[in-house]
Amino acid sequence: MPTPEPNNSNDGAAAKGTPPRSFLMIWFRCCNAYGRLTKTADGTAYKGRCPKCGRSAQAKVGEGGSDRRMFEAE
């Protein structure tokens, strides 16, 4: 009897057959907390909210942008 191959993936999206969503890490100064901005479906921006107070933040995607993956929000 063949043994199944182990699934070492911790990504729930991959298990569901959907690609993982792109994101940016962000430090919300308002509550001293880290959060994520996830890429919108149309790919024109990253959007998210502070995990503690719910304050919204967004970053637009465009030419001449940054290759950084971590930012701060006031």
N, CA, C and O atoms as a GROMACS GRO file, in nm:
protein
  296
    1MET      N    1   0.084  -0.118   0.000
    1MET     CA    2   0.000   0.000   0.000
    1MET      C    3   0.089   0.124   0.000
    1MET      O    4   0.176   0.136   0.086
    2PRO      N    5   0.069   0.219  -0.094
    2PRO     CA    6   0.152   0.339  -0.099
    2PRO      C    7   0.122   0.432   0.019
    2PRO      O    8   0.008   0.444   0.063
    3THR      N    9   0.227   0.496   0.068
    3THR     CA   10   0.209   0.594   0.176
    3THR      C   11   0.192   0.733   0.117
    3THR      O   12   0.262   0.769   0.023
    4PRO      N   13   0.099   0.811   0.172
    4PRO     CA   14   0.079   0.946   0.120
    4PRO      C   15   0.196   1.036   0.153
    4PRO      O   16   0.261   1.021   0.257
    5GLU      N   17   0.223   1.130   0.065
    5GLU     CA   18   0.330   1.225   0.089
    5GLU      C   19   0.285   1.326   0.194
    5GLU      O   20   0.170   1.368   0.193
    6PRO      N   21   0.375   1.365   0.285
    6PRO     CA   22   0.336   1.463   0.388
    6PRO      C   23   0.313   1.600   0.326
    6PRO      O   24   0.381   1.639   0.232
    7ASN      N   25   0.216   1.671   0.380
    7ASN     CA   26   0.188   1.807   0.337
    7ASN      C   27   0.248   1.901   0.439
    7ASN      O   28   0.191   1.920   0.547
    8ASN      N   29   0.362   1.959   0.408
    8ASN     CA   30   0.432   2.048   0.501
    8ASN      C   31   0.388   2.192   0.489
    8ASN      O   32   0.444   2.279   0.554
    9SER      N   33   0.289   2.218   0.407
    9SER     CA   34   0.243   2.355   0.386
    9SER      C   35   0.160   2.402   0.505
    9SER      O   36   0.067   2.333   0.547
   10ASN      N   37   0.193   2.520   0.558
   10ASN     CA   38   0.114   2.580   0.665
   10ASN      C   39   0.018   2.682   0.610
   10ASN      O   40  -0.052   2.749   0.687
   11ASP      N   41   0.012   2.697   0.480
   11ASP     CA   42  -0.072   2.797   0.416
   11ASP      C   43  -0.208   2.738   0.383
   11ASP      O   44  -0.218   2.651   0.297
   12GLY      N   45  -0.312   2.785   0.449
   12GLY     CA   46  -0.447   2.735   0.425
   12GLY      C   47  -0.494   2.761   0.284
   12GLY      O   48  -0.572   2.683   0.230
   13ALA      N   49  -0.448   2.871   0.222
   13ALA     CA   50  -0.489   2.905   0.086
   13ALA      C   51  -0.440   2.798  -0.012
   13ALA      O   52  -0.513   2.760  -0.104
   14ALA      N   53  -0.319   2.750   0.008
   14ALA     CA   54  -0.266   2.649  -0.083
   14ALA      C   55  -0.344   2.518  -0.071
   14ALA      O   56  -0.363   2.447  -0.170
   15ALA      N   57  -0.388   2.487   0.050
   15ALA     CA   58  -0.465   2.366   0.070
   15ALA      C   59  -0.601   2.374   0.001
   15ALA      O   60  -0.657   2.272  -0.038
   16LYS      N   61  -0.654   2.494  -0.015
   16LYS     CA   62  -0.784   2.514  -0.079
   16LYS      C   63  -0.772   2.526  -0.230
   16LYS      O   64  -0.873   2.534  -0.300
   17GLY      N   65  -0.650   2.528  -0.282
   17GLY     CA   66  -0.630   2.538  -0.425
   17GLY      C   67  -0.628   2.681  -0.477
   17GLY      O   68  -0.628   2.701  -0.598
   18THR      N   69  -0.626   2.780  -0.389
   18THR     CA   70  -0.619   2.920  -0.431
   18THR      C   71  -0.479   2.972  -0.402
   18THR      O   72  -0.418   2.933  -0.303
   19PRO      N   73  -0.427   3.061  -0.487
   19PRO     CA   74  -0.294   3.114  -0.464
   19PRO      C   75  -0.293   3.206  -0.341
   19PRO      O   76  -0.393   3.272  -0.313
   20PRO      N   77  -0.183   3.211  -0.268
   20PRO     CA   78  -0.175   3.301  -0.153
   20PRO      C   79  -0.181   3.447  -0.197
   20PRO      O   80  -0.131   3.481  -0.304
   21ARG      N   81  -0.241   3.533  -0.116
   21ARG     CA   82  -0.254   3.674  -0.150
   21ARG      C   83  -0.128   3.749  -0.110
   21ARG      O   84  -0.069   3.724  -0.005
   22SER      N   85  -0.087   3.842  -0.195
   22SER     CA   86   0.029   3.926  -0.165
   22SER      C   87  -0.008   4.023  -0.053
   22SER      O   88  -0.123   4.065  -0.041
   23PHE      N   89   0.091   4.056   0.030
   23PHE     CA   90   0.066   4.149   0.138
   23PHE      C   91   0.190   4.231   0.171
   23PHE      O   92   0.302   4.196   0.133
   24LEU      N   93   0.168   4.341   0.241
   24LEU     CA   94   0.274   4.424   0.296
   24LEU      C   95   0.259   4.422   0.447
   24LEU      O   96   0.148   4.422   0.499
   25MET      N   97   0.371   4.420   0.520
   25MET     CA   98   0.368   4.434   0.665
   25MET      C   99   0.363   4.583   0.697
   25MET      O  100   0.426   4.664   0.629
   26ILE      N  101   0.288   4.618   0.800
   26ILE     CA  102   0.277   4.757   0.837
   26ILE      C  103   0.276   4.771   0.988
   26ILE      O  104   0.212   4.692   1.058
   27TRP      N  105   0.348   4.872   1.039
   27TRP     CA  106   0.350   4.902   1.181
   27TRP      C  107   0.253   5.016   1.204
   27TRP      O  108   0.276   5.128   1.158
   28PHE      N  109   0.144   4.988   1.275
   28PHE     CA  110   0.045   5.091   1.306
   28PHE      C  111   0.090   5.162   1.434
   28PHE      O  112   0.082   5.105   1.543
   29ARG      N  113   0.137   5.286   1.419
   29ARG     CA  114   0.182   5.364   1.534
   29ARG      C  115   0.069   5.395   1.631
   29ARG      O  116   0.092   5.411   1.751
   30CYS      N  117  -0.054   5.404   1.580
   30CYS     CA  118  -0.169   5.439   1.663
   30CYS      C  119  -0.184   5.344   1.782
   30CYS      O  120  -0.223   5.387   1.890
   31CYS      N  121  -0.154   5.218   1.763
   31CYS     CA  122  -0.172   5.117   1.868
   31CYS      C  123  -0.046   5.033   1.893
   31CYS      O  124  -0.051   4.934   1.966
   32ASN      N  125   0.066   5.074   1.834
   32ASN     CA  126   0.190   4.998   1.847
   32ASN      C  127   0.167   4.849   1.815
   32ASN      O  128   0.195   4.761   1.897
   33ALA      N  129   0.117   4.825   1.695
   33ALA     CA  130   0.086   4.688   1.654
   33ALA      C  131   0.121   4.666   1.508
   33ALA      O  132   0.110   4.757   1.426
   34TYR      N  133   0.164   4.544   1.477
   34TYR     CA  134   0.189   4.506   1.339
   34TYR      C  135   0.060   4.455   1.276
   34TYR      O  136  -0.026   4.397   1.344
   35GLY      N  137   0.047   4.477   1.145
   35GLY     CA  138  -0.067   4.427   1.070
   35GLY      C  139  -0.026   4.402   0.926
   35GLY      O  140   0.090   4.417   0.890
   36ARG      N  141  -0.123   4.364   0.845
   36ARG     CA  142  -0.099   4.337   0.703
   36ARG      C  143  -0.191   4.422   0.617
   36ARG      O  144  -0.306   4.446   0.652
   37LEU      N  145  -0.138   4.464   0.505
   37LEU     CA  146  -0.219   4.522   0.399
   37LEU      C  147  -0.218   4.418   0.289
   37LEU      O  148  -0.112   4.381   0.239
   38THR      N  149  -0.335   4.370   0.249
   38THR     CA  150  -0.343   4.269   0.143
   38THR      C  151  -0.376   4.336   0.010
   38THR      O  152  -0.446   4.437   0.006
   39LYS      N  153  -0.326   4.277  -0.096
   39LYS     CA  154  -0.347   4.330  -0.230
   39LYS      C  155  -0.492   4.314  -0.272
   39LYS      O  156  -0.552   4.208  -0.251
   40THR      N  157  -0.549   4.418  -0.330
   40THR     CA  158  -0.688   4.413  -0.375
   40THR      C  159  -0.700   4.320  -0.496
   40THR      O  160  -0.600   4.289  -0.562
   41ALA      N  161  -0.821   4.277  -0.524
   41ALA     CA  162  -0.846   4.184  -0.634
   41ALA      C  163  -0.802   4.240  -0.768
   41ALA      O  164  -0.755   4.166  -0.854
   42ASP      N  165  -0.817   4.372  -0.788
   42ASP     CA  166  -0.778   4.432  -0.916
   42ASP      C  167  -0.629   4.464  -0.922
   42ASP      O  168  -0.579   4.506  -1.027
   43GLY      N  169  -0.556   4.446  -0.811
   43GLY     CA  170  -0.411   4.464  -0.809
   43GLY      C  171  -0.363   4.608  -0.810
   43GLY      O  172  -0.245   4.632  -0.838
   44THR      N  173  -0.449   4.704  -0.781
   44THR     CA  174  -0.410   4.845  -0.787
   44THR      C  175  -0.366   4.903  -0.654
   44THR      O  176  -0.310   5.012  -0.650
   45ALA      N  177  -0.390   4.831  -0.544
   45ALA     CA  178  -0.356   4.883  -0.411
   45ALA      C  179  -0.347   4.770  -0.309
   45ALA      O  180  -0.391   4.658  -0.334
   46TYR      N  181  -0.290   4.804  -0.195
   46TYR     CA  182  -0.290   4.717  -0.078
   46TYR      C  183  -0.376   4.787   0.027
   46TYR      O  184  -0.362   4.907   0.048
   47LYS      N  185  -0.467   4.713   0.092
   47LYS     CA  186  -0.556   4.773   0.191
   47LYS      C  187  -0.562   4.685   0.316
   47LYS      O  188  -0.547   4.563   0.309
   48GLY      N  189  -0.583   4.752   0.430
   48GLY     CA  190  -0.596   4.679   0.555
   48GLY      C  191  -0.637   4.771   0.668
   48GLY      O  192  -0.658   4.890   0.648
   49ARG      N  193  -0.649   4.714   0.786
   49ARG     CA  194  -0.690   4.788   0.906
   49ARG      C  195  -0.600   4.751   1.024
   49ARG      O  196  -0.544   4.642   1.030
   50CYS      N  197  -0.590   4.845   1.118
   50CYS     CA  198  -0.516   4.820   1.242
   50CYS      C  199  -0.587   4.707   1.316
   50CYS      O  200  -0.709   4.709   1.328
   51PRO      N  201  -0.512   4.608   1.364
   51PRO     CA  202  -0.575   4.496   1.433
   51PRO      C  203  -0.636   4.532   1.568
   51PRO      O  204  -0.717   4.457   1.621
   52LYS      N  205  -0.598   4.647   1.624
   52LYS     CA  206  -0.650   4.684   1.755
   52LYS      C  207  -0.764   4.786   1.747
   52LYS      O  208  -0.870   4.765   1.807
   53CYS      N  209  -0.744   4.896   1.674
   53CYS     CA  210  -0.846   5.001   1.672
   53CYS      C  211  -0.928   5.005   1.544
   53CYS      O  212  -1.032   5.072   1.539
   54GLY      N  213  -0.885   4.934   1.440
   54GLY     CA  214  -0.960   4.928   1.316
   54GLY      C  215  -0.933   5.042   1.218
   54GLY      O  216  -0.999   5.051   1.115
   55ARG      N  217  -0.837   5.129   1.249
   55ARG     CA  218  -0.803   5.239   1.158
   55ARG      C  219  -0.757   5.182   1.025
   55ARG      O  220  -0.677   5.089   1.022
   56SER      N  221  -0.806   5.238   0.914
   56SER     CA  222  -0.773   5.184   0.782
   56SER      C  223  -0.646   5.247   0.726
   56SER      O  224  -0.608   5.359   0.761
   57ALA      N  225  -0.581   5.171   0.639
   57ALA     CA  226  -0.460   5.217   0.570
   57ALA      C  227  -0.460   5.156   0.431
   57ALA      O  228  -0.514   5.047   0.410
   58GLN      N  229  -0.398   5.226   0.337
   58GLN     CA  230  -0.383   5.171   0.203
   58GLN      C  231  -0.256   5.224   0.140
   58GLN      O  232  -0.207   5.331   0.175
   59ALA      N  233  -0.204   5.147   0.044
   59ALA     CA  234  -0.086   5.185  -0.033
   59ALA      C  235  -0.115   5.152  -0.178
   59ALA      O  236  -0.154   5.040  -0.211
   60LYS      N  237  -0.098   5.251  -0.265
   60LYS     CA  238  -0.125   5.230  -0.408
   60LYS      C  239  -0.008   5.159  -0.475
   60LYS      O  240   0.107   5.174  -0.434
   61VAL      N  241  -0.040   5.083  -0.579
   61VAL     CA  242   0.059   5.014  -0.660
   61VAL      C  243   0.077   5.095  -0.787
   61VAL      O  244  -0.022   5.133  -0.851
   62GLY      N  245   0.201   5.123  -0.826
   62GLY     CA  246   0.222   5.200  -0.947
   62GLY      C  247   0.367   5.200  -0.990
   62GLY      O  248   0.454   5.144  -0.923
   63GLU      N  249   0.392   5.261  -1.102
   63GLU     CA  250   0.528   5.271  -1.155
   63GLU      C  251   0.614   5.355  -1.062
   63GLU      O  252   0.566   5.450  -1.000
   64GLY      N  253   0.740   5.318  -1.052
   64GLY     CA  254   0.834   5.393  -0.969
   64GLY      C  255   0.810   5.372  -0.821
   64GLY      O  256   0.855   5.452  -0.739
   65GLY      N  257   0.739   5.266  -0.785
   65GLY     CA  258   0.708   5.237  -0.645
   65GLY      C  259   0.829   5.184  -0.571
   65GLY      O  260   0.942   5.196  -0.617
   66SER      N  261   0.804   5.127  -0.458
   66SER     CA  262   0.908   5.077  -0.370
   66SER      C  263   0.912   4.925  -0.374
   66SER      O  264   0.811   4.860  -0.399
   67ASP      N  265   1.030   4.868  -0.348
   67ASP     CA  266   1.040   4.724  -0.337
   67ASP      C  267   1.040   4.681  -0.190
   67ASP      O  268   1.059   4.563  -0.160
   68ARG      N  269   1.018   4.775  -0.099
   68ARG     CA  270   1.010   4.744   0.044
   68ARG      C  271   0.884   4.663   0.072
   68ARG      O  272   0.785   4.676   0.001
   69ARG      N  273   0.888   4.581   0.174
   69ARG     CA  274   0.774   4.499   0.214
   69ARG      C  275   0.720   4.540   0.351
   69ARG      O  276   0.618   4.486   0.396
   70MET      N  277   0.788   4.635   0.418
   70MET     CA  278   0.746   4.676   0.552
   70MET      C  279   0.740   4.829   0.559
   70MET      O  280   0.831   4.898   0.514
   71PHE      N  281   0.628   4.880   0.617
   71PHE     CA  282   0.605   5.024   0.624
   71PHE      C  283   0.549   5.061   0.760
   71PHE      O  284   0.518   4.974   0.841
   72GLU      N  285   0.538   5.193   0.786
   72GLU     CA  286   0.476   5.246   0.907
   72GLU      C  287   0.357   5.332   0.870
   72GLU      O  288   0.358   5.400   0.767
   73ALA      N  289   0.254   5.328   0.954
   73ALA     CA  290   0.136   5.413   0.935
   73ALA      C  291   0.123   5.504   1.057
   73ALA      O  292   0.137   5.458   1.170
   74GLU      N  293   0.096   5.630   1.034
   74GLU     CA  294   0.078   5.727   1.145
   74GLU      C  295  -0.047   5.700   1.220
   74GLU      O  296  -0.077   5.771   1.316
   0.00000   0.00000   0.00000
